[in-house]
């Protein structure tokens, strides 16, 4: 990245940080903006710092592949494509499950607050854990 440029993730953080407390994420917001809003909420209610660090890493990884998608256009097929991409690039199924759990958590919060009509992660198919 050249000097003076901001990554998509940094741009999303900036847009969320500049929203007033009474403004909210909407269906036109991006997945990265949702992630940042949920992480900020979790920080504000005292979630452990190590948990927040883990969530930020997942948000960064997911944001690189699906972060610019608007919540309105996010669907189970896009999530399944992201999970397949992770597995095809050598990620462990348990790592993909953690990503799914975080995405599901964010969309659950968005649905609860009326930001999205449904939690599309409910219809996605993350990999099963391998049992030995």
C-alpha positions as a Markdown table, in Angstrom:
| # | Residue | x | y | z |
|---|---|---|---|---|
| 1 | Unk | 0.0 | 0.0 | 0.0 |
| 2 | Unk | 1.3 | 3.5 | -0.9 |
| 3 | Unk | 1.7 | 6.1 | 1.7 |
| 4 | Unk | -1.4 | 8.1 | 2.3 |
| 5 | Unk | -3.7 | 5.2 | 1.2 |
| 6 | Unk | -5.9 | 3.4 | 3.6 |
| 7 | Unk | -6.9 | -0.2 | 3.4 |
| 8 | Unk | -10.6 | -1.2 | 3.0 |
| 9 | Unk | -10.6 | -2.3 | 6.6 |
| 10 | Unk | -9.2 | 1.0 | 7.9 |
| 11 | Unk | -11.8 | 2.9 | 5.8 |
| 12 | Unk | -14.6 | 0.8 | 7.4 |
| 13 | Unk | -13.2 | 1.5 | 10.8 |
| 14 | Unk | -13.0 | 5.2 | 10.1 |
| 15 | Unk | -16.6 | 5.4 | 8.7 |
| 16 | Unk | -18.0 | 3.5 | 11.7 |
| 17 | Unk | -16.0 | 5.7 | 14.1 |
| 18 | Unk | -17.4 | 8.8 | 12.5 |
| 19 | Unk | -21.0 | 7.7 | 12.8 |
| 20 | Unk | -22.9 | 9.3 | 15.7 |
| 21 | Unk | -24.0 | 7.1 | 18.6 |
| 22 | Unk | -27.6 | 7.2 | 17.4 |
| 23 | Unk | -26.7 | 6.3 | 13.8 |
| 24 | Unk | -26.4 | 2.6 | 12.9 |
| 25 | Unk | -25.3 | 0.2 | 10.4 |
| 26 | Unk | -27.9 | -0.4 | 7.7 |
| 27 | Unk | -28.5 | -2.8 | 4.8 |
| 28 | Unk | -26.4 | -0.5 | 2.6 |
| 29 | Unk | -23.4 | -0.8 | 4.9 |
| 30 | Unk | -20.6 | -3.2 | 4.1 |
| 31 | Unk | -19.7 | -6.4 | 5.9 |
| 32 | Unk | -16.5 | -4.7 | 7.2 |
| 33 | Unk | -18.6 | -1.8 | 8.7 |
| 34 | Unk | -20.8 | -4.4 | 10.4 |
| 35 | Unk | -17.7 | -6.2 | 11.8 |
| 36 | Unk | -16.3 | -3.0 | 13.1 |
| 37 | Unk | -19.5 | -1.9 | 14.7 |
| 38 | Unk | -20.0 | -5.2 | 16.5 |
| 39 | Unk | -16.4 | -5.3 | 17.7 |
| 40 | Unk | -16.7 | -1.8 | 19.1 |
| 41 | Unk | -19.9 | -2.9 | 20.8 |
| 42 | Unk | -18.2 | -5.9 | 22.3 |
| 43 | Unk | -15.3 | -3.7 | 23.5 |
| 44 | Unk | -17.8 | -1.3 | 25.1 |
| 45 | Unk | -19.4 | -4.1 | 27.2 |
| 46 | Unk | -16.0 | -5.3 | 28.4 |
| 47 | Unk | -15.2 | -8.3 | 26.3 |
| 48 | Unk | -11.6 | -9.5 | 27.0 |
| 49 | Unk | -8.8 | -7.8 | 25.1 |
| 50 | Unk | -7.5 | -11.2 | 23.8 |
| 51 | Unk | -11.0 | -12.0 | 22.4 |
| 52 | Unk | -11.2 | -8.6 | 20.7 |
| 53 | Unk | -7.7 | -9.2 | 19.1 |
| 54 | Unk | -8.9 | -12.5 | 17.7 |
| 55 | Unk | -12.1 | -11.0 | 16.4 |
| 56 | Unk | -10.2 | -8.2 | 14.7 |
| 57 | Unk | -7.9 | -10.8 | 13.0 |
| 58 | Unk | -11.0 | -12.7 | 11.7 |
| 59 | Unk | -12.6 | -9.4 | 10.6 |
| 60 | Unk | -9.4 | -8.5 | 8.7 |
| 61 | Unk | -9.2 | -11.9 | 7.0 |
| 62 | Unk | -12.9 | -11.9 | 6.1 |
| 63 | Unk | -12.8 | -8.3 | 5.1 |
| 64 | Unk | -10.1 | -8.9 | 2.5 |
| 65 | Unk | -12.4 | -11.3 | 0.7 |
| 66 | Unk | -16.0 | -10.2 | 1.5 |
| 67 | Unk | -15.6 | -6.9 | 3.3 |
| 68 | Unk | -16.8 | -4.6 | 0.6 |
| 69 | Unk | -20.0 | -6.6 | 0.0 |
| 70 | Unk | -23.1 | -4.7 | 1.2 |
| 71 | Unk | -25.2 | -6.4 | 3.8 |
| 72 | Unk | -28.1 | -6.3 | 1.4 |
| 73 | Unk | -26.1 | -8.4 | -1.1 |
| 74 | Unk | -24.6 | -10.9 | 1.5 |
| 75 | Unk | -26.1 | -14.3 | 1.2 |
| 76 | Unk | -25.4 | -17.9 | 2.1 |
| 77 | Unk | -23.8 | -18.6 | -1.2 |
| 78 | Unk | -21.2 | -15.8 | -0.8 |
| 79 | Unk | -20.4 | -17.1 | 2.7 |
| 80 | Unk | -20.1 | -20.7 | 1.4 |
| 81 | Unk | -17.7 | -19.4 | -1.3 |
| 82 | Unk | -15.6 | -17.7 | 1.4 |
| 83 | Unk | -15.5 | -20.9 | 3.4 |
| 84 | Unk | -14.5 | -22.9 | 0.3 |
| 85 | Unk | -11.8 | -20.3 | -0.5 |
| 86 | Unk | -10.4 | -20.7 | 3.0 |
| 87 | Unk | -10.3 | -24.5 | 2.8 |
| 88 | Unk | -8.8 | -24.4 | -0.7 |
| 89 | Unk | -6.0 | -22.2 | 0.5 |
| 90 | Unk | -5.0 | -24.6 | 3.3 |
| 91 | Unk | -7.0 | -23.3 | 6.2 |
| 92 | Unk | -7.9 | -25.8 | 8.9 |
| 93 | Unk | -11.7 | -26.6 | 9.1 |
| 94 | Unk | -11.7 | -25.5 | 12.7 |
| 95 | Unk | -10.4 | -22.1 | 11.7 |
| 96 | Unk | -13.1 | -21.8 | 9.1 |
| 97 | Unk | -15.6 | -22.7 | 11.8 |
| 98 | Unk | -14.3 | -19.9 | 14.0 |
| 99 | Unk | -14.7 | -17.5 | 11.1 |
| 100 | Unk | -18.3 | -18.7 | 10.6 |
| 101 | Unk | -19.0 | -18.3 | 14.3 |
| 102 | Unk | -17.8 | -14.7 | 14.3 |
| 103 | Unk | -19.7 | -13.9 | 11.1 |
| 104 | Unk | -22.8 | -15.5 | 12.6 |
| 105 | Unk | -22.4 | -13.6 | 15.8 |
| 106 | Unk | -22.1 | -10.3 | 13.9 |
| 107 | Unk | -25.2 | -11.0 | 11.8 |
| 108 | Unk | -27.1 | -12.1 | 14.8 |
| 109 | Unk | -26.4 | -8.8 | 16.5 |
| 110 | Unk | -27.3 | -6.9 | 13.2 |
| 111 | Unk | -30.6 | -8.8 | 13.0 |
| 112 | Unk | -31.4 | -8.2 | 16.7 |
| 113 | Unk | -30.9 | -4.5 | 16.1 |
| 114 | Unk | -32.9 | -4.4 | 12.9 |
| 115 | Unk | -29.9 | -3.7 | 10.6 |
| 116 | Unk | -30.7 | -6.8 | 8.5 |
| 117 | Unk | -33.8 | -8.8 | 7.8 |
| 118 | Unk | -32.3 | -12.2 | 8.6 |
| 119 | Unk | -29.1 | -13.9 | 9.6 |
| 120 | Unk | -27.9 | -15.4 | 6.3 |
| 121 | Unk | -25.2 | -17.3 | 8.2 |
| 122 | Unk | -28.0 | -19.6 | 9.5 |
| 123 | Unk | -28.3 | -20.9 | 5.9 |
| 124 | Unk | -24.6 | -21.2 | 5.2 |
| 125 | Unk | -22.7 | -24.5 | 5.4 |
| 126 | Unk | -19.4 | -24.2 | 7.3 |
| 127 | Unk | -17.3 | -27.4 | 7.3 |
| 128 | Unk | -17.8 | -30.0 | 9.9 |
| 129 | Unk | -15.1 | -30.5 | 12.5 |
| 130 | Unk | -13.0 | -33.6 | 11.8 |
| 131 | Unk | -13.4 | -36.2 | 14.6 |
| 132 | Unk | -10.6 | -38.7 | 15.0 |
